[in-house]
């Protein structure tokens, strides 16, 4: 199934988008190596707020189009 590409109605961008989540909790579990550096092993996220979707070029709020993801 081929999906129609999402296009920003304000600037025509069809490649770069981003989301912003309000009230997000991120927990990352690390393993420490012998040399003292850390490697992330597992990441858990809980979002308790609104998630907004934006155009990566003109920063227009495209949250109304988010259901198409």
ABEGO torsion letter per residue (X at the ends): XBBBBBBBAAAGBAABBBBBBBGBBBBBBBBBBAAGBBBBABBBBBBABBBBBBBAAAGBBAAAAAAAX
